[in-house]
Amino acid sequence: MYSIIKILMSALIIAGVTEMAKRVPTYGGIVAALPIVSLLSIIWLSVPGEKKEVVSQFTLGVLYGLPGTILLLAVVYICLKNSLHLFMSLSIGVMCWGLFLGLQRIVVKLINT
C-alpha cells in the first residue's frame, strides 16, 4: 500500500508540472527545476525509518549529480535552440551527462588518493 501511495503522489506531481509547462513553459521549467524528486526521495527514504546514513549518502549522490545534470540541460537547450530534433538533442545531452559523470568520478578518485 505504501508503494502505491508513493507512486500516485509522485505521478500527480509530475502530471501537475507537465500541465503547468503546457500553459506557461517558463514557470513549468522553474517548478521542474525545484528539487521535488530529491525531496520526495528523501521523504520516501525517511518515512519507513531508513538510517540517517543512507539518507545522507543519497543526498551526497544528488550533489554529485547536479553538475552533470546542469550540463545535460544546457546541452539540450542549445541543441533545441539550434533546431536539432528532440531525440537527437536528448541523446547528445545524455551522452554529455554520462561523459561528465565519468570524468567527475576520475577527478574525485585522483583528489582522494
C-alpha positions as CSV (number, residue, x, y, z in Angstrom):
1,M,0.0,0.0,0.0
2,Y,2.9,2.4,0.9
3,S,4.4,1.8,-2.6
4,I,1.1,2.7,-4.3
5,I,0.8,5.9,-2.3
6,K,4.4,6.9,-3.3
7,I,3.7,6.1,-7.0
8,L,0.4,8.0,-7.0
9,M,1.8,11.1,-5.2
10,S,4.9,11.2,-7.5
11,A,2.8,10.8,-10.6
12,L,0.4,13.6,-9.6
13,I,3.4,15.9,-9.0
14,I,4.9,15.1,-12.4
15,A,1.5,15.4,-14.1
16,G,0.9,18.8,-12.4
17,V,4.3,20.1,-13.5
18,T,3.7,18.9,-17.1
19,E,0.3,20.6,-17.2
20,M,1.8,23.8,-15.9
21,A,4.6,23.6,-18.5
22,K,2.0,23.3,-21.3
23,R,0.3,26.5,-20.1
24,V,3.3,28.6,-19.1
25,P,6.6,26.9,-20.2
26,T,8.9,29.1,-18.3
27,Y,7.1,28.6,-15.0
28,G,6.8,24.9,-15.7
29,G,10.6,24.8,-16.2
30,I,11.2,26.7,-12.9
31,V,9.0,24.3,-11.0
32,A,10.6,21.3,-12.7
33,A,14.0,22.6,-11.6
34,L,12.9,22.6,-8.0
35,P,14.4,19.6,-6.1
36,I,11.0,17.9,-6.0
37,V,12.3,14.5,-6.8
38,S,15.2,14.8,-4.4
39,L,13.0,16.0,-1.6
40,L,10.4,13.3,-2.3
41,S,13.1,10.6,-2.3
42,I,14.5,11.9,1.0
43,I,11.0,11.7,2.5
44,W,10.3,8.2,1.0
45,L,13.6,7.0,2.4
46,S,13.0,8.6,5.9
47,V,9.3,7.6,6.4
48,P,9.9,3.8,6.7
49,G,12.8,4.6,9.1
50,E,15.8,4.3,6.8
51,K,19.0,5.0,8.6
52,K,20.2,8.6,8.5
53,E,23.5,7.4,7.0
54,V,21.6,6.1,3.9
55,V,19.7,9.4,3.5
56,S,22.9,11.3,3.9
57,Q,24.7,9.2,1.3
58,F,21.7,9.6,-1.0
59,T,21.9,13.4,-0.6
60,L,25.6,13.4,-1.4
61,G,24.8,11.4,-4.5
62,V,22.3,14.1,-5.5
63,L,25.0,16.7,-5.0
64,Y,27.5,14.7,-7.2
65,G,24.8,14.5,-9.9
66,L,24.0,18.2,-10.0
67,P,26.9,19.5,-12.3
68,G,26.2,16.8,-14.8
69,T,22.5,17.5,-14.8
70,I,23.2,21.2,-15.4
71,L,25.4,20.3,-18.3
72,L,22.7,18.0,-19.7
73,L,20.1,20.7,-19.6
74,A,22.4,23.3,-21.1
75,V,23.3,21.0,-24.0
76,V,19.7,20.0,-24.7
77,Y,18.7,23.7,-24.6
78,I,21.4,24.7,-27.0
79,C,20.7,21.8,-29.4
80,L,16.9,22.6,-29.4
81,K,17.6,26.3,-29.9
82,N,19.7,25.3,-33.0
83,S,16.8,23.3,-34.4
84,L,18.1,19.8,-33.7
85,H,15.4,17.1,-33.4
86,L,14.2,16.4,-29.8
87,F,15.5,12.8,-29.8
88,M,18.9,13.9,-31.1
89,S,19.1,16.8,-28.5
90,L,18.2,14.4,-25.7
91,S,20.7,11.8,-26.9
92,I,23.6,14.4,-27.1
93,G,22.6,15.7,-23.7
94,V,22.6,12.3,-22.1
95,M,26.0,11.4,-23.7
96,C,27.5,14.7,-22.3
97,W,26.0,13.9,-18.9
98,G,27.5,10.4,-18.9
99,L,30.9,11.6,-20.0
100,F,30.8,14.3,-17.4
101,L,29.9,11.9,-14.6
102,G,32.7,9.6,-15.8
103,L,35.2,12.4,-15.8
104,Q,33.9,13.6,-12.4
105,R,34.4,10.1,-10.9
106,I,38.0,10.0,-12.2
107,V,38.8,13.5,-10.8
108,V,37.3,12.7,-7.4
109,K,39.4,9.5,-7.2
110,L,42.5,11.4,-8.1
111,I,41.8,14.0,-5.5
112,N,41.1,11.4,-2.8
113,T,44.3,9.5,-3.4
